[in-house]
Amino acid sequence: MNEVVVHFTLYSRSYCHLCDDMLEALQALSSEFPFTVETIDVDSDETLLAQFDERVPVLFGRKNDESAVELCNYFLNEARTREFLSNVR
C-alpha cells in the first residue's frame, strides 16, 4: 500500500495574528497526522495578493499529486481539516 503524503499550503502575511493562529492550530494536528506545511506570504507576489488579499489566511491541502483543495480561510476549520486528513493513516 502506497503511503499518502499530505502537504498544506498556508497563504498568509507577516504581522497577521489570524495567520499565526491558523498555523498554530494546524500544527497542533501534526501529533495525530503526518503532513508538511508551506507558508507563503501573499504580499511577496502581486498575483497572490490580488487573489487572496483580504481572505488571508487561506489554507489549501493536497494529497500526493492531486490538485490542491481550499479547506478554509480566516480560521482553521478543524472538522474539515480532520476530514481531509482522515483517510491518510
DSSP file (Angstrom, degrees, kcal/mol; ACC not computed):
  #  RESIDUE AA STRUCTURE BP1 BP2  ACC     N-H-->O    O-->H-N    N-H-->O    O-->H-N    TCO  KAPPA ALPHA  PHI   PSI    X-CA   Y-CA   Z-CA
    1    1 A M              0   0    0      0, 0.0     2,-0.2     0, 0.0     0, 0.0   0.000 360.0 360.0 360.0 129.1    0.0    0.0    0.0
    2    2 A N        -     0   0    0      1,-0.1     2,-0.3     0, 0.0     0, 0.0  -0.489 360.0-116.0 -76.0 142.1    1.4    3.4   -1.0
    3    3 A E        -     0   0    0     -2,-0.2     2,-0.5     1,-0.0    -1,-0.1  -0.591  24.0-129.6 -77.8 135.6    1.8    6.0    1.7
    4    4 A V        -     0   0    0     84,-0.5     2,-0.6    -2,-0.3    -1,-0.0  -0.745  18.7-153.6 -86.1 128.4   -0.3    9.1    1.2
    5    5 A V        -     0   0    0     -2,-0.5    59,-3.3     2,-0.0     2,-0.5  -0.909   7.5-160.6-105.8 124.3    1.7   12.3    1.5
    6    6 A V  E     -A   63   0A   0     -2,-0.6    30,-1.8    28,-0.4     2,-0.4  -0.889   9.0-177.6-108.2 132.5   -0.3   15.4    2.7
    7    7 A H  E     -Ab  62  36A   0     55,-2.8    55,-2.1    -2,-0.5     2,-0.4  -0.996   8.2-159.1-129.6 130.0    1.0   18.9    2.1
    8    8 A F  E     -Ab  61  37A   0     28,-3.0    30,-2.4    -2,-0.4     2,-0.5  -0.846   2.4-158.2-105.2 144.3   -0.7   22.0    3.2
    9    9 A T  E     -Ab  60  38A   0     51,-2.4    51,-2.6    -2,-0.4     2,-0.6  -0.990   7.1-163.8-119.7 122.5   -0.1   25.5    1.8
   10   10 A L  E     -Ab  59  39A   0     28,-3.0    30,-2.7    -2,-0.5     2,-0.6  -0.922   5.9-155.4-109.6 112.8   -1.0   28.4    4.0
   11   11 A Y  E     +Ab  58  40A   0     47,-2.9    47,-1.9    -2,-0.6     2,-0.2  -0.787  40.0 134.6 -87.2 121.3   -1.3   31.7    2.3
   12   12 A S  E     - b   0  41A   0     28,-2.9    30,-3.0    -2,-0.6    31,-0.4  -0.698  42.1-126.9-147.1-167.8   -0.6   34.4    4.9
   13   13 A R    >   -     0   0    0     28,-0.2     3,-0.7    -2,-0.2     6,-0.1  -0.979  34.3 -86.3-151.2 162.1    1.2   37.6    5.6
   14   14 A S  T 3  S+     0   0    0     -2,-0.3     3,-0.1     1,-0.2     5,-0.0  -0.309 108.6  20.6 -65.8 152.3    3.6   39.0    8.2
   15   15 A Y  T 3  S+     0   0    0      1,-0.2     2,-0.6     2,-0.1    -1,-0.2   0.863  87.0 135.9  57.2  41.0    2.1   40.5   11.3
   16   16 A C    <>  -     0   0    0     -3,-0.7     4,-2.3     1,-0.1    -1,-0.2  -0.937  38.3-168.1-121.2 106.0   -1.2   38.7   10.9
   17   17 A H  H  > S+     0   0    0     -2,-0.6     4,-2.6     1,-0.2     5,-0.2   0.847  90.1  54.8 -66.3 -32.4   -2.5   37.2   14.2
   18   18 A L  H  > S+     0   0    0      2,-0.2     4,-2.4     1,-0.2    -1,-0.2   0.892 108.5  49.8 -64.7 -37.6   -5.1   35.2   12.3
   19   19 A C  H  > S+     0   0    0      2,-0.2     4,-2.3     1,-0.2    -2,-0.2   0.931 112.2  46.8 -64.8 -46.1   -2.4   33.7   10.2
   20   20 A D  H  X S+     0   0    0     -4,-2.3     4,-2.3     1,-0.2    -2,-0.2   0.910 112.5  50.6 -61.7 -42.6   -0.3   32.8   13.2
   21   21 A D  H  X S+     0   0    0     -4,-2.6     4,-2.5     2,-0.2    -2,-0.2   0.904 110.4  48.8 -63.2 -42.4   -3.4   31.3   14.9
   22   22 A M  H  X S+     0   0    0     -4,-2.4     4,-2.5     2,-0.2    -1,-0.2   0.921 111.8  48.8 -65.9 -42.6   -4.2   29.2   11.9
   23   23 A L  H  X S+     0   0    0     -4,-2.3     4,-2.7     1,-0.2    -2,-0.2   0.915 112.4  48.6 -62.7 -42.4   -0.7   27.9   11.6
   24   24 A E  H  X S+     0   0    0     -4,-2.3     4,-1.4     2,-0.2    -2,-0.2   0.916 112.3  48.0 -63.4 -44.0   -0.6   27.1   15.3
   25   25 A A  H  < S+     0   0    0     -4,-2.5     4,-0.5     2,-0.2    -1,-0.2   0.882 113.4  48.4 -64.6 -38.8   -3.9   25.2   15.2
   26   26 A L  H >< S+     0   0    0     -4,-2.5     3,-1.7     1,-0.2     4,-0.3   0.934 109.0  52.0 -66.5 -46.2   -2.8   23.3   12.1
   27   27 A Q  H >< S+     0   0    0     -4,-2.7     3,-1.4     1,-0.3     4,-0.3   0.782  97.4  67.9 -63.3 -26.1    0.5   22.3   13.7
   28   28 A A  G >< S+     0   0    0     -4,-1.4     3,-0.6     1,-0.3    -1,-0.3   0.770  96.0  56.3 -63.0 -24.5   -1.4   21.0   16.7
   29   29 A L  G X> S+     0   0    0     -3,-1.7     4,-2.0    -4,-0.5     3,-1.6   0.585  82.9  86.9 -80.9 -10.7   -2.8   18.3   14.5
   30   30 A S  G <4 S+     0   0    0     -3,-1.4    -1,-0.2    -4,-0.3    -2,-0.2   0.695  78.4  63.1 -68.2 -17.7    0.7   17.1   13.5
   31   31 A S  G <4 S+     0   0    0     -3,-0.6    -1,-0.3    -4,-0.3    -2,-0.1   0.715 114.1  34.3 -76.0 -18.3    0.9   14.8   16.5
   32   32 A E  T <4 S+     0   0    0     -3,-1.6    -2,-0.2     1,-0.2    -1,-0.2   0.733 125.0  33.1-102.2 -30.3   -2.0   12.8   15.1
   33   33 A F  S  < S-     0   0    0     -4,-2.0     2,-0.5     2,-0.0    -1,-0.2  -0.973  75.2-123.7-133.2 140.9   -1.4   13.1   11.3
   34   34 A P        +     0   0    0      0, 0.0   -28,-0.4     0, 0.0     2,-0.3  -0.726  51.4 131.3 -83.7 128.9    1.7   13.2    9.2
   35   35 A F        -     0   0    0     -2,-0.5     2,-0.3    -5,-0.1   -28,-0.2  -0.981  45.0-127.7-164.1 165.5    1.9   16.3    6.9
   36   36 A T  E     -b    7   0A   0    -30,-1.8   -28,-3.0    -2,-0.3     2,-0.4  -0.860  18.7-152.1-116.6 157.2    4.1   19.2    5.8
   37   37 A V  E     -b    8   0A   0     -2,-0.3     2,-0.5   -30,-0.2   -28,-0.2  -0.997   6.8-168.3-133.3 132.1    3.2   22.8    5.7
   38   38 A E  E     -b    9   0A   0    -30,-2.4   -28,-3.0    -2,-0.4     2,-0.5  -0.982  11.6-153.7-116.1 129.7    4.5   25.6    3.4
   39   39 A T  E     -b   10   0A   0     -2,-0.5     2,-0.5   -30,-0.2   -28,-0.2  -0.908  10.2-168.4-105.2 128.3    3.7   29.2    4.4
   40   40 A I  E     -b   11   0A   0    -30,-2.7   -28,-2.9    -2,-0.5     2,-0.7  -0.970  18.5-135.9-120.7 127.5    3.6   31.7    1.5
   41   41 A D  E >   -b   12   0A   0     -2,-0.5     3,-1.8   -30,-0.2   -28,-0.2  -0.715   9.6-158.5 -82.5 113.2    3.5   35.4    2.1
   42   42 A V  G >  S+     0   0    0    -30,-3.0     3,-1.4    -2,-0.7     7,-0.5   0.767  88.4  66.9 -65.2 -24.1    0.9   36.9   -0.3
   43   43 A D  G 3  S+     0   0    0    -31,-0.4    -1,-0.3     1,-0.2     3,-0.1   0.608  90.6  64.7 -72.4 -10.1    2.5   40.3    0.0
   44   44 A S  G <  S+     0   0    0     -3,-1.8     2,-0.4     1,-0.2    -1,-0.2   0.481 104.2  46.3 -89.9  -2.5    5.5   39.0   -1.8
   45   45 A D    <>  -     0   0    0     -3,-1.4     4,-2.7    -4,-0.2     5,-0.2  -0.964  67.3-149.8-145.3 121.6    3.7   38.3   -5.1
   46   46 A E  H  > S+     0   0    0     -2,-0.4     4,-2.4     1,-0.2     5,-0.2   0.857 100.2  52.5 -60.4 -37.3    1.2   40.6   -6.8
   47   47 A T  H  > S+     0   0    0      2,-0.2     4,-1.8     1,-0.2    -1,-0.2   0.932 112.5  44.1 -65.5 -45.4   -0.8   37.8   -8.3
   48   48 A L  H  > S+     0   0    0      2,-0.2     4,-3.0     1,-0.2     5,-0.3   0.887 111.8  54.2 -65.7 -38.3   -1.2   36.1   -4.9
   49   49 A L  H  X S+     0   0    0     -4,-2.7     4,-2.1    -7,-0.5    -2,-0.2   0.925 109.9  46.8 -60.8 -44.7   -2.0   39.5   -3.3
   50   50 A A  H  < S+     0   0    0     -4,-2.4    -1,-0.2    -5,-0.2    -2,-0.2   0.858 117.3  44.3 -64.6 -35.0   -4.8   40.1   -5.9
   51   51 A Q  H  < S+     0   0    0     -4,-1.8    -2,-0.2    -5,-0.2    -1,-0.2   0.876 132.1  14.4 -78.2 -39.1   -6.1   36.6   -5.3
   52   52 A F  H >X S+     0   0    0     -4,-3.0     3,-2.2    -5,-0.1     4,-1.0   0.465  82.1 124.5-119.4  -3.2   -6.0   36.3   -1.5
   53   53 A D  G >< S+     0   0    0     -4,-2.1     3,-0.7    -5,-0.3    -3,-0.1   0.752  87.8  21.7 -33.2 -69.2   -5.5   39.8   -0.1
   54   54 A E  G 34 S+     0   0    0      1,-0.2    -1,-0.3    -4,-0.1    -2,-0.1   0.450 118.9  65.1 -86.0   0.6   -8.5   40.2    2.2
   55   55 A R  G <4 S+     0   0    0     -3,-2.2    19,-0.6   -43,-0.0    -1,-0.2   0.527  79.7 161.2-100.0  -7.1   -9.1   36.5    2.6
   56   56 A V    <<  +     0   0    0     -4,-1.0   -44,-0.2    -3,-0.7     2,-0.1  -0.296  47.8  51.6 -67.3 148.2   -5.8   35.5    4.4
   57   57 A P  S    S+     0   0    0      0, 0.0    17,-2.4     0, 0.0     2,-0.4   0.530  72.9 169.8 -77.0 148.9   -5.1   33.2    6.0
   58   58 A V  E     -AC  11  73A   0    -47,-1.9   -47,-2.9    15,-0.2     2,-0.5  -0.996  17.4-154.3-126.4 129.8   -6.2   30.7    3.4
   59   59 A L  E     -AC  10  72A   0     13,-2.9    12,-3.1    -2,-0.4    13,-1.2  -0.908  10.7-176.2-111.9 128.1   -5.4   27.0    3.8
   60   60 A F  E     -AC   9  70A   0    -51,-2.6   -51,-2.4    -2,-0.5     2,-0.4  -0.920   8.2-157.6-115.8 145.7   -5.1   24.5    0.9
   61   61 A G  E     -AC   8  69A   0      8,-2.6     8,-2.9    -2,-0.4     2,-0.4  -0.950   7.6-173.9-123.1 146.5   -4.4   20.8    1.2
   62   62 A R  E     -A    7   0A   0    -55,-2.1   -55,-2.8    -2,-0.4     2,-0.5  -1.000  12.1-152.7-140.0 136.3   -3.0   18.4   -1.3
   63   63 A K  E >   -A    6   0A   0     -2,-0.4     3,-2.7     4,-0.3   -57,-0.2  -0.946  63.7 -49.6-110.2 126.6   -2.6   14.7   -1.2
   64   64 A N  T 3  S-     0   0    0    -59,-3.3   -57,-0.1    -2,-0.5   -60,-0.0  -0.240 120.1 -23.2  48.8-124.9    0.2   13.1   -3.3
   65   65 A D  T 3  S+     0   0    0     -3,-0.0    -1,-0.3     2,-0.0     3,-0.1   0.201 105.7 121.4-102.0  16.1    0.0   14.6   -6.8
   66   66 A E  S <  S-     0   0    0     -3,-2.7     2,-0.1     1,-0.1     3,-0.1  -0.253  74.4 -85.0 -72.1 165.7   -3.7   15.5   -6.6
   67   67 A S        -     0   0    0      1,-0.1    -4,-0.3    -5,-0.1    -1,-0.1  -0.399  51.1-100.8 -67.9 148.3   -4.9   19.1   -7.1
   68   68 A A        -     0   0    0     -6,-0.1     2,-0.4    -3,-0.1    -6,-0.2  -0.429  33.8-149.5 -71.2 146.0   -4.9   21.3   -4.1
   69   69 A V  E     -C   61   0A   0     -8,-2.9    -8,-2.6    -2,-0.1     2,-0.5  -0.967  15.3-124.1-119.9 130.4   -8.2   21.8   -2.3
   70   70 A E  E     +C   60   0A   0     -2,-0.4   -10,-0.3   -10,-0.2     3,-0.1  -0.628  31.6 176.1 -73.5 125.0   -9.2   25.0   -0.5
   71   71 A L  E     -     0   0A   0    -12,-3.1     2,-0.3    -2,-0.5   -11,-0.2   0.811  52.5 -35.2-100.5 -38.1  -10.1   24.0    3.1
   72   72 A C  E     -C   59   0A   0    -13,-1.2   -13,-2.9     8,-0.1    -1,-0.4  -0.987  44.6-143.1-172.8 168.0  -10.7   27.2    4.9
   73   73 A N  E    S+C   58   0A   0     -2,-0.3     2,-2.4     2,-0.3   -15,-0.2  -0.971  75.6  13.2-145.2 162.4   -9.8   30.8    5.4
   74   74 A Y  S    S+     0   0    0    -17,-2.4     2,-0.3   -19,-0.6   -52,-0.2  -0.367 127.4  26.6  70.0 -57.4   -9.6   33.2    8.4
   75   75 A F  S    S-     0   0    0     -2,-2.4     2,-0.4   -18,-0.1    -2,-0.3  -0.962  93.5 -98.2-133.4 148.9   -9.8   30.4   11.0
   76   76 A L        -     0   0    0     -2,-0.3     2,-1.4    -4,-0.1     3,-0.2  -0.511  26.6-145.6 -66.5 123.8   -8.8   26.7   10.8
   77   77 A N     >  -     0   0    0     -2,-0.4     4,-2.6     1,-0.2     5,-0.2  -0.759  20.2-174.0 -87.0  92.0  -11.9   24.7   10.1
   78   78 A E  H  > S+     0   0    0     -2,-1.4     4,-2.9     1,-0.2     5,-0.2   0.879  77.4  52.6 -62.0 -40.3  -10.7   21.8   12.3
   79   79 A A  H  > S+     0   0    0      2,-0.2     4,-2.2     1,-0.2    -1,-0.2   0.932 113.1  43.6 -61.4 -46.0  -13.6   19.4   11.4
   80   80 A R  H  > S+     0   0    0      2,-0.2     4,-2.2     1,-0.2    -2,-0.2   0.892 114.9  49.8 -67.2 -38.7  -13.0   19.9    7.6
   81   81 A T  H  X S+     0   0    0     -4,-2.6     4,-2.1     2,-0.2    -2,-0.2   0.911 111.1  48.6 -67.1 -42.2   -9.2   19.6    8.0
   82   82 A R  H  X S+     0   0    0     -4,-2.9     4,-1.4    -5,-0.2    -2,-0.2   0.891 110.4  51.9 -63.6 -39.0   -9.6   16.4   10.1
   83   83 A E  H  < S+     0   0    0     -4,-2.2     4,-0.5    -5,-0.2     3,-0.2   0.913 109.2  50.1 -62.0 -42.2  -11.9   15.0    7.4
   84   84 A F  H  < S+     0   0    0     -4,-2.2     3,-0.4     1,-0.2    -1,-0.2   0.885 117.3  40.7 -61.7 -39.3   -9.3   15.8    4.8
   85   85 A L  H >< S+     0   0    0     -4,-2.1     3,-2.1     1,-0.2     4,-0.5   0.640  91.4  92.3 -82.0 -15.6   -6.7   14.0    6.8
   86   86 A S  T 3< S+     0   0    0     -4,-1.4     3,-0.4     1,-0.3    -1,-0.2   0.767  85.9  45.3 -59.8 -32.2   -8.9   11.1    7.9
   87   87 A N  T 3  S+     0   0    0     -4,-0.5    -1,-0.3    -3,-0.4    -2,-0.1   0.128  91.8  87.3 -98.7  24.4   -8.0    8.7    5.1
   88   88 A V    <         0   0    0     -3,-2.1   -84,-0.5     1,-0.2    -1,-0.2   0.832 360.0 360.0 -87.1 -35.6   -4.3    9.4    5.3
   89   89 A R              0   0    0     -4,-0.5    -1,-0.2    -3,-0.4    -2,-0.1   0.499 360.0 360.0 -65.6 360.0   -3.4    6.8    8.0
